[in-house]
Amino acid sequence: MHKFLVLMVFSSLVALAAPSVFERYEAAMLSGEVEELDPAPSLVEAAAPAAPRPAGRTTELQADRAGHFRTDARLNGQFVPVLVDTGATLVALDETTARRLGVAPPPAAWRETVRTANGEAPAARTRIARVSLGPIEITNVDAIVLHDGQLPVTLLGMSFLNRLDGFSIENGRLVLRQ
């Protein structure tokens, strides 16, 4: 009986308070004031853990006479001469190479402007399905495509290098570890 009495008192209080809550809401809506919304919550992206990969893959590149690390990498299964460039944010390639790899961006994708050694140039973001250097293979690598003539060689930039377990320069050799 005690529980029933408590429930009745609570229900009575709610019934008395409800009209005043609705009246305040109605008055606020008719006042003409702009209702301010809370800012949208920030979006946090999460990914599933990566599939385990074989450990201990390494590749070494010898610096050329100018101190650059040049080699042939496989991009989407095609051999492409590349220059390893820690100053390049992304893998960067020209339109002809991109078409050969099957990653030619549509006209609407050309909305980026990048700074190159030759000045500013229009570019389009894309993604390369597979980039391999010796036994090392990275999938879904962010890249950027520049118009032909803007880039003398494909740059293997940080979008590839940051996906490695590490890289270092030792005795004129670049050691890449996956």
N, C-alpha and C positions, 0 to 999 in steps of 0.2 A: 504494500500500500504506500509505503514511504517513497518508493521509486516512482510510482504513478503520480504522487503529489508533486515531486520535484519536476517531472516531465510537464505537468500541467502549468506550473509556475513559469518554467522556461518558455513554453509555447506562448503563454500570455504576454511575456515580455517581448518576444520576437514580433508578435502580432501588433503590439503597441508601437514598436520602433519602426517597423517596415514602412508605414505610410510617411513618416517624416523623412526617411532615407529617400524614398521616391520623390517626395516634394522638393527636397534639396537638389536632386538630380535634374528634375524638370526645370527648376528655377535657373540652374546653371546652364542648361541647354538653351533656354529662351533669353538669356542675358546678352547673347551676341558675342561673348568672349570666345577667342580661339582656344580650342582645347589643345594642350601640348602633349605630345606623345613622348614616351620614353625612347631613347635612342635604341636602334636595333642591336641585338646582341652580336658580339663579334663572332665571326665564323672561324672555327678551328678545324683544320683538316687533319685527318689521321689516316694512316695507311696500315694495312695488315703487315705483319712481319714478313720480311723478304724470305724467299725460299732459300734453304741452305745451298751454298755453292762450294765447290772444291777450293780448298785453301792452298796457299803457297804458290800461286801463279806469279811469275815475274817476267819482265822484259827489260832489256838494257839497250839503250841507244847511245852511240858514240857521237859527240859533238863534231860538227863540220869545222872547217878552218875559221869560219866567222863566229864559232861558238854556239851555233844554232843546232837544234835537234830535229833533223828531217828524216822521214821514213815513208814507207808505203803502209797505209792502214787499210783495213777492209771496212767499208761503209755499206751496209745492206748487201754484203757479199761481193762488192766491187772494189778492186784495188784502186786507191786514190793517193797520190803524193800529198803528204801533210807536213806542216811545220808545227811542232809542239810549242804552244804560246801561252805561258802563264798570265800574260797581260790581256788575253782575250777572254771575255766573260763566257762566251758560248763557242761551240764549234761553228765556224763560219765558212761558207762555201759559195761559189758563184752559181749563176742560173744553169749553165751548161752541165756542171757536175751534179747539181740537184736533179735536173731532168734525167740524167743517166742513172741516178739512184732511185728514181721514182718518187721523189719528195718535192716536186715543183709546186710551190704555193700558188693559190688562185690570185687573180688581180686584187681582190678585196683585202688580201692579207698584207699588202705592201703599205703598212701604216707606221712602221718604225723608222727612226732616223738614227744612224750610228756614226760614230766618229772613227775614222780610219786614219792611217798614216797619210793618206791623200786628201783628207778633209771629211766633211759630212757626206753621207750617202743614204739613199732610201734602202730599206731592207724589209724582209718578211720573216716572221718567226715560223719555225717548223720543228719537226722532231724526226730523228733518224732512228729507225727500229733497232739496228745493231751496229755497234762500232767495235771493231776488233783490232788489237795490236799484239801480234804474236799470239800467245795462249790466253791473253786477257780479252774478255768480251763484256761490254756493258750494253744493256738494252734501254730503249726509249730515252735517247740522249737529246736534250734541247739543243737546237741549232738555229742559225740565222742565215738567210740567203741574200746575197747582194747581186746587183746587176753585173753582167759580164764586164770585165775591164776594171772593176773596182777593187779586185782582190787578186794579187798575183799567184797565190797558192792557198789551198784549203788550210785553215787554222784549226788545230786540235786544242781547243780552249778549255777553260775551267769547268764547263758543264760536263766534260768527260773526266778530267783529272780529279775533280772533287768526289767522284763516285768510286774512286779507287781506295784501297786501304791506306795507301800512302805513295809518295814519290819523293826522290831525293837525287841530288847531283853529287856524285862521288868520283873524283879523279877524272873529270871530263866526260863522265858517263851519266846519263839520266836513267835511274832505276825506278821502274813502275811496279807496284805490288798490288795484287788483288787477293 
